[in-house]
Amino acid sequence: MKKYVLSIITIVLIIVAIIAYKVYDYKVNQNNMANNNKTYNSFYEKEVLGTDVATLINKAIDNNNKNSVEKSDEGVYINNNNNSINIDIKFKDLDKPISMERIDELDSIKFVQNFGGFSFKCTKIEYHEKTGNVKYMYFEQV
């Protein structure tokens, strides 16, 4: 009889430990998402320098690489409906926006040299429906 009661207590403790771990893990993920979004949201509807945009592009590329976000045949990160992020930049002199991958490919140091002192404004920001993470940002040269 003692073995039976001891087994039940052990099982209950294991279940409580698993639930506590899941709750803790959920809260850590929510906190990370909030901090990540806070950084990206701080750019929304504000004029920033090209150096800040380059820093944000590097952060987004680093996050995509850390989260193992796949790239298309064209070298653009594919939306994974979870934690991917894409950034496009519209320059005054160009008709189409340029992707962050293209800027990285052409060398972000050259971007900073050429556009570091120019002003840009984030006019659009989108979120993943499933997770609430930032998925897309659109900057326009001011």
Secondary structure, DSSP 4 states (H G I P E B T S, - for coil): -HHHHHHHHHHHHHHHHHHHHHHHHHHHHHHHHHHHHHHHHTTBT-EEEHHHHHHHHHHHHHHHHHTT--B-TTSPBPP-SSS--EEEEE-TT-SS-EEHHHHHHH-HHHHHHHHTTSEEEEEEEEE-TTT--EEEEEEEE-
